[in-house]
Amino acid sequence: MSESESPANAKRRNPTMNDVAREAGVALRTVSRYVNGETNIDPTLVERIRDAITSLGYRRNLAAASIRPGWTSKMLALVIGDLANPYYSSIARAVEERVRSEGYLLTTVSSDEDGARHDQLVDRLMEQRIDGMIIVPPRAQTRDWDTIPPPVPPVVFVDRPGAFPSADCILADNDGGAAEAVSFLLEKGTRRIAFVGDGLDIFTIRERHKGYLSAHRAAGVEPDLESVFTSAHTSEQAADIVRRVVETESADAIFAANNRAAVGALMAFRSLGRRLPMIGFDDFEAAVLSTPATSVVTQDIAAMGTLAADTLLARLAGDASPARTVVLPTRLILRGSEAA
């Protein structure tokens, strides 16, 4: 055996199946059959192969294997907008639990709402030969999916639609949920309802703003456009906005268009020692701890993540039906903060 072929040299690099075969004194084909789960192998050879794998520290190279026709990396990817947002953490947990039950490993990465970073991540994940992707598109989408050379792995968009007609999409009824919440506030007699949220370049915020406007139209009330605030990217920014609204008495109710806006509103109420009726969109853990507890429009985030995972797994299993968009219903939970 030459120095380059010695077991000691194999340990200084990533050992291969050839190294295992030499160490065990068996044919490469036999090692391949063992690694790929075949069971009709002589038990004596199985023991020798197992000992060689342990001795060398061999690990199967799934990325390389996935290049071959019919092979799979057993890896999926989830691209979200913000790892720090509990909303996306809940989606990630639901997706991971579902795909793990089918033997897949999930890689989760964040675009930080940056279109260029999102595109880089998608390119890198495809270079890694992942089997499929679940993607929350960034606020500014720049990816031209038509320019990606095949093969493109199955893609499922979640929370927001993406510019890829052949991909499935799982959404919540943002428009309808917001309209229900704002309609309820209007029915209670409030007429100047401040909309506090992130930018309208985000699909979910844009849809919730649409619901906010449609609720006013349905009630025959003219919305106060000066009470629409779409610069609350953080809870602190939302708190500043709500504090000004309360101090200037420019609105008599708050519709917080996402969980961070709702948290910011609570921060403002606490610092001022007074509050306005409020309903938020998206539930959050601290919602039941405020006094009164925070009323919210809630979406079943776990169901959204699980359905996205199920849809992707079905595509990987050969489902070739036309791409579809599924809109999941929301629910208004009244806990007391909607009252004056």
N, C-alpha and C positions, 0 to 999 in steps of 0.2 A: 504494500500500500504506500503510495507517495505521501509526502508531507501534506500536500493540499487536500488529500482525501482522508486524512486521519480524523478520528472522532474528536480529538482535542481541538483540531482546526475548525471542525463543524460547530463546536461550542462558542467559537469566537465570532461567529456570524449566525444569521438565522438558519437553523438546520432545515434541510429539505427532506422530501420522501426518499430521495436517493441515499441521503445519509442514514436514514432509519433502516433502509433495506440493507446497506452495508453492515451497520451495527448489529442487526438481527440475523444477518446471514440468510436472507430470503430474497425472492424476486421482487422487483419494484411493483409489479402488477399485484402481488399479494398484499403489499403495504397499502396500495391504492384501494383495493377491495376492503381492507380493514377500516381505513380512514373514512370510507364512504358508507360504512354501516352494514356491509355484507356479513352474514353470520355463518355461511357454509365454508369455514376455514378451519383447518386442523388446529385443535386447541393448543397443541405444542407450539405451533407457529404464532398463534395469537398471543401467547405468553411472552414469546421472544420479542415480538413487535411492540407489545405494551411496555416491556422493560426498556427497549431501545428508545421509545418515545419519552419515557420518564428520564432516562439517563441523558439524552441530548436536549431535552426541553423543547421538543418539536411542537409547533402549533400549525394547524392547517391554515393556509393562506387563502381565505375566502375571497378576497379581492381579486387575486389572480385567477382563482377557479371560476369566478363569475364571468370572466371573459369568454369562456368556452360555451358553445351552444348548449342550452338545456340546463346550465348550472345557475345557481343563485347565490348571492352574497348573504342572504337572510338578514339584510340590513335595510331599514327604512329611515327616512328623514322627516323631521318636522321643522319647518321654518316659521317662526313666530315673529311678532313685532317688537316685543319688549319682555325680556326675561323677568324684570322686576315687577311686572303687573300681575297680580294674583289671578286675574281673568285668564291669562294665557297659561299660567301654571296649572290651572284646573283643566284646561284643554289638553295640555301635555300629559298630565297624569292619566286622563281617560284614554287617550290614544295609546300610551305606553302599556297600560294594563291590558288593553284589547289585543295589541299586536304581540305582546309577550306570550299570551296564551296560545299563539300560533307559532311560536318558536322564533320570532323576529326580534332583533335588537334595534332599538330606536335611538337615533342621534337627533338631539334637539339643538337648534342654533337660532340666534336672534339677528334680525336685520336692523334693529334699532330704528325702524321706519325709514331707512335710507335705501333708495332705489338702487344705487350703484352697489352698495354692500349686498343687497339682496341678490342681485345678478351674479356677483362674485361667489356667493355662497352656493347658489344653484349650480353654477358651473363646476365648482369644486366637488360638490356632492355627486354630480353625474360622473366626474372623473374617477371618483371612488367606487363607481359601479354599484351604487345603491339600487335596490329593486323598485322603489317607488317613493313618492314624496307627498306629504300633506303640507300645504302652504297657506299662510296668512299673508296675502300680498301687502306690500308697503303702501304708504299713503300716496306716493308718487311712483307709479309703475312705469318702468322703462324697458322691461324685458319684452323683446319681440320673439315670441315662441316659434313663429314660423321660420325664423332664421337658424334655429338649432338643428344641426344635422342629426338624422336618425342613427340609432334608435333612441327615442325619448322614453324614459320610464313612465309608468302610469302616474298621473298627478291628480290630486283632489284639493280643491280650494276650500278653505273653511273660514267662516266669519265675514269674509269679503269675497266678491267675485274676482276672478282673474281674467286676463286677456288671452285666453287659450280655449277656443271653442270646443275642443275635443276632451276637455277636462270636466269632471263632475264638480259640483259646488254645494256646500252645506251652509245655509244661512239661518239667521233668526229673523223674526218679523219685527224689524226695528221700526219701520214706519207705523205699523198697527199698534205696537206696544206703546210708543210715544204718544200716539193719538189718544189711546185709552187713558193714559195718565193725565194728559193735559185737559182732556174732556172732563175728567173727574174734578179737577181743580176749578174749571170753569163752572161746572154744575154747582159747586159749593159757593159760588158768588165772586170768586176772584176774577179780576179783569186785566190786570197787568202782571203777566207771568213772565219772569225773566228766564231766558234760555241760556244756560251756562254749560259750555262744553269745549271740546277741542276743535280743530279746524275742519271746515266743510270739505276739504280735500280728502278726508277720510270717509270712506263709503258709509260706515255705520253711523257716524255723526250726521252726515248729509241726509240719510234716511230718517233719522230721529228728528232732525229739523223739519223735514217734509211732514212728518206726523204732527209736529207741533203746530205748523201752519194750517194743516187740514182740519185739526180739531177746532181752531179758531174760526175757520170758514164755516164749518158745520154748525157752530154755535151762533153764527152771525156776529162775531166779535172781531173787530179789526186788531190784528196783532201790533204791538208796539215794537217796531224794528230797532229802535234804540235800546231795547231791552234784550237784544240777541247778542250774546258774547261768545265768540268762537276762538278765543286766544288762551284758554285754560288748558295748557299742555300738562301742568302739574297740579297737585292739590294746593300748593301754596299760591299759585296764580289764581286758581278758583276762589280761594279764601279772600284774596285781595279784591276780586270782582264782587263777591257777595257782600263783603264788608262795605264797599262803596254803595251798593244797591240798598242795603239796609239803612245806612247813615243818611242817604239822600232821599229815602222813601220813594224811590223811582219805580218800585214794583211791590206788589202785595202777595207774591208767591214765587217760588223757585222751582223750575224743572231742571234738575242736574242731569246732563245728558250721558254721563258715564260714572263709574265708581269713584274715580279721582275727583270729579267735580262735586260729587255728593260729600266726600270726605272733607274737601275744602270748605264747602258750605257749613258743615258742622263745626269746623275750626273757627270760622267767622262768627257763627252764632255764640260759641262759647266765649270768644274774646270780647264780644259786645254785650253779652248778658241778655240778649234778646234774639228772637228768631222770627222767621216767616214760615207759613205753610210750605212744605216741600215734598216732592216725590222725585226719586232718583231712578236712573236706568242702570241696571246691573246690581245684583245683590253683593254684599261684602260682609265679612265676618263681624265687624264692629257695628253693623246697622242695628242690631238688637240691643246694643249697649248704650245708645244715646237716649236722652230723655226729652221728648218721647222717642220711642224707637222709630227708625227711618223707614218710611214706606218706599217701596221700589217696584219697578217693572223688572221681573226676573226672567231670564232665559235658562233653559236646562243646558248648562255648559257641558256637563258630563255626557249628556245624550248627544250633543253636537260632536264632541270628540270621538265618542264611540261609533256614531254613524259614519263619520269621516273615515275612521279606521276600517269599519266593515266594508265601506264602498271601495276603499283601496285594496283590501284583501280579496274582494270579489273580482276586481279587475286582474289582479295577479293570478287568480284561479282560472281566468279565461273568459270572464264576462265581457262580451263584445257588444252589448246593447248600446244605443245612442247615449251620449253624455246627458246627464240630467241635473237640474238644480232643485234642491229640496229646501223649503222654507219652514223652519220649526216655529211653533207658536210660542208666545210669551205669556206671562201671567202677572197681573197686578196684585201685589200684596200690600194691604193697608195695615199699618202698625201704629198710626197716631200722628206722624209728622205732617200729614196732609191737612190737619185741622189747624185753625187759627189759635 
